[in-house]
Amino acid sequence: MVAVSDGQLSGRAPGDPAGRPMLAPALTAMMDAVGAHSGAVYLLPDDEPVLEMAVMAGLPRSFAAPWQRVGVGAPIPIARAVRERRLVWVGGEEEMARSYPRIAVVLPYPFALAALPLATGSKVYGAVFVTWPGSHPPELSDRERHELQAACERLALRLERAAAENRPVRGESDPLDTRPAAADTLGTVEAARLVARLPYGLCSLDLTGRVGFANPAAADLLGIPVGELLGTHLWASVPWLADPMYEERYRAALISQHVTSFVALRPPSAWLSFRLYPSTTGISVRVVRARAVSVTSPAGTEGDDAPPRLVSMSQALSLAGALTETVSVQDVVRLVAEEIAPAVGSGALALLGSRAGRLHVLGHHGYPDPHLVERFDGMPLASPTPGTHAVTHGVPAFFDSRRQLEHLYPARHATPDGFAAWAYLPLIASGRPVGVCVLAYAEPHSFSTHERAVLTSLAGLIAQALDRALLYDAKHRLAHGLQAALLPHSLPSLPGIEASARYLPATRGMEIGGDFYDLVPSRPLPAAVIGDVQGHNVTAAGLMGQLRTAVRAYTTVGQEPAEVMRSTNRLMIDLGTELFASCLYLRLDPAHGRAVMARAGHPPPLLRRPDGRVRVLDLAGGPLLGIDAEATYPTTEIKLSPGCVLALYTDGLIESPGVDIEDAVADLGRRLGEAGDLPLEALADELVGHYAAAEERIDDVALLLLRASSARDRG
């Protein structure tokens, strides 16, 4: 069992007679071995897929505030290292922005990073990351890779032994979080006198930003006595430096280990230039009078509140970037569950939407009994509950304890959920309520003014993402409903013909397109058709429905294949659309073992014979439908003996970027030949399997398989 305790952590494992910290020494030794300037160790509890920071070295924890607790599924290097159980390397600022934009938004500085899992066998105990200044080469050296992997293996074995001995490993005090003593010398009288005589101001800050030394010139320029500067944060003691913009320069210097600078206005009119010289133990700051500048710089007035404001701003930037990547409602639920809830210490959450005067459960996570949340589904907004009150009044509600909640809402006595504190955050988008986010805490929790402000701000970001996702899901349902209505619900049973079909929409746009297929049980002979209207939108789908209906009508009245194609072509031109379509039409005659085909710019079908050989039927044909009103479409008759399989498909099944079309058709034929003896449903799955599993499809895929049955099968 790997556990992280709350509060200030001692870093000692109970039962360890030596009482020595484990994580901090291992981390600092690892950093020294590879010349890294910061790093952190995360532990993975057994009971939830969340990485918790146990110790950090080289930088203040406030820099990593958005990532103190992260879900294993989060798109960041430390989580990816755990998921994939391998070293993850980010070679610099550009690669970070390209691969992990959420981190780059919060830390837009030049630095390199390596993340590794702490794992033995099949067990993962946590992970480690270390960082280097931006001057590090873009590639990790073999020596650095070996040192990091060996150090992580050693630490993982120690964690394994601790778990076997039932010794919980807790978080530890950050080893480089030093507290400077209040002193006004640099170590020797001579050095202090030398610095005191310098004509410019000089300050020394530790890694947390506290002032360890300031010479008289610095105190004079800042307007603060030396005694009031020592031991404090510079931006806390100097009110006009209490602005995130100046703290950002301090962060940039420590993370990148590059010299940075800024200019600030000391009221009413004195401009000062600050130059920051970083090292792995702190920052030296030179302060001089600056030339007159024409721009104004904001000055904060919050004093000691500056560090928390820095943390909340980092959280907001990171989570705002994450929320912009969500598409569906379930994406929003997943993100809130995996990243936002862990970041604010919540043990469970529920997202409830508001529609037609009622609450609707959109998703939930962390509740031991899901029915406790599902009972809210369909609840009228007039019901006296904290969730409905938050939606109807648009005011967040925070309950520090069960007693406080049940005092205002006595009905909660009957529905205990096992939690002890709650935050009900109304989700307001464009001035209207879209729902409520409920965060539940396992222990009583006192919500500070700062925390309430952060949660309320996060609720605004969630509301915007949820509003967009609800609209997307509505369009998605409409598109799929339209597509389902336009394609056949099932294929009819035909004498002498076994049929199977598959349709996969493109994953871009509305996931709707113009590919279609049909099997028409007309007399005296049935027909099959497959086609592709260009486009992946409602217009293409609507035109596809018209063409499918026209083909069925022309077939039913007894037109020959060539005439069916000519009539459909003229109809498409008469409709006045600017779209084109490809089509392949077959009149089937299984009793005589033949088929007659007409083709309009469509990919050639494949014919698999009973002996396994596959032939590409490169038939004669005419142009695409919708181009030439006078076009003709010659027909070709082929043999369709018992056991033969015809594969009709659209170009989405064979077209891939960088792949020659002839090679793709040959590959499809090879797979048809190898798997052609399978039952037809299994064969259809085999031919579209790769495309069905793909996360992105740039085009629709339609497949219609026809197998001629033997006389024995027909009987």
VENZI-V827284 format. One record per helix or strand of 2 or more residues. SS is the DSSP state (hx for helix, st for strand). FROM is the first residue (numbers start at 1). TO is the last residue. If there is no record, write none. Layout:
SS&FROM&TO + SS&FROM&TO
This chain:
hx&23&34 + st&38&44 + st&50&57 + hx&61&67 + st&69&71 + hx&77&84 + st&88&90 + hx&93&99 + hx&101&106 + st&111&120 + st&123&133 + hx&142&164 + hx&189&196 + st&201&206 + st&210&214 + hx&216&222 + hx&226&229 + hx&234&237 + hx&239&241 + hx&244&256 + st&260&266 + st&270&278 + st&282&289 + hx&303&323 + hx&329&343 + st&348&355 + st&358&365 + hx&371&374 + hx&386&393 + st&397&399 + hx&402&408 + hx&410&414 + st&421&429 + st&432&441 + hx&449&486 + st&497&504 + st&514&520 + st&527&533 + hx&538&556 + hx&561&574 + st&581&589 + hx&590&592 + st&594&600 + st&605&608 + st&614&617 + st&635&639 + st&645&649 + hx&651&653 + hx&661&675 + hx&680&693 + st&701&708 + hx&711&714
